[in-house]
């Protein structure tokens, strides 16, 4: 059995809604990505998008 992708999901614990979030790390053969999403009820005006942290090009 080959592992194609590993996904690790998390979420904030107890605290104010403005600090609440969900996040996800995805590890594949070619990249490691991290995604951060604030809680839908948070008052933050910041837009968050997935980020690629490391790709196979970083190993060359």
C-alpha positions as CSV (number, residue, x, y, z in Angstrom):
1,X,0.0,0.0,0.0
2,X,1.4,3.4,-1.0
3,X,0.5,6.6,0.8
4,X,-0.6,9.2,-1.7
5,X,-1.6,12.1,0.6
6,X,-1.7,12.8,4.4
7,X,-4.2,15.3,5.6
8,X,-4.1,16.7,9.2
9,X,-7.0,18.8,10.3
10,X,-7.3,20.9,13.4
11,X,-9.4,23.6,15.1
12,X,-9.0,26.1,17.9
13,X,-10.2,25.3,21.3
14,X,-11.9,27.4,23.9
15,X,-11.7,31.1,23.4
16,X,-13.4,34.1,21.8
17,X,-15.0,33.6,18.4
18,X,-12.6,36.2,16.8
19,X,-9.7,33.9,17.7
20,X,-11.5,30.7,16.5
21,X,-10.2,28.9,13.4
22,X,-9.9,25.7,11.5
23,X,-6.6,24.7,9.8
24,X,-5.4,21.9,7.6
25,X,-2.0,20.6,6.6
26,X,-1.8,18.4,3.5
27,X,1.4,16.4,2.7
28,X,1.8,14.9,-0.8
29,X,4.8,13.6,-2.7
30,X,5.3,17.0,-4.3
31,X,4.3,19.6,-1.7
32,X,3.3,20.5,1.8
33,X,0.4,23.0,2.0
34,X,-1.2,24.8,5.0
35,X,-4.7,26.3,5.0
36,X,-6.0,28.6,7.7
37,X,-9.7,29.6,7.9
38,X,-11.1,31.9,10.6
39,X,-14.4,31.0,12.1
40,X,-17.4,32.2,10.0
41,X,-18.6,34.5,12.8
42,X,-15.2,36.1,13.3
43,X,-15.1,39.9,12.7
44,X,-11.6,39.8,11.1
45,X,-11.4,41.5,7.7
46,X,-8.4,39.5,6.7
47,X,-8.7,37.2,3.7
48,X,-6.9,33.8,4.1
49,X,-5.9,31.6,1.3
50,X,-4.1,28.2,1.2
51,X,-0.3,28.5,1.2
52,X,2.2,26.1,-0.4
53,X,5.0,25.8,2.2
54,X,7.4,23.4,0.4
55,X,7.5,21.8,-3.0
56,X,9.8,19.3,-4.7
57,X,11.6,22.2,-6.4
58,X,12.9,23.2,-2.9
59,X,14.9,19.9,-2.8
60,X,16.9,20.6,-6.0
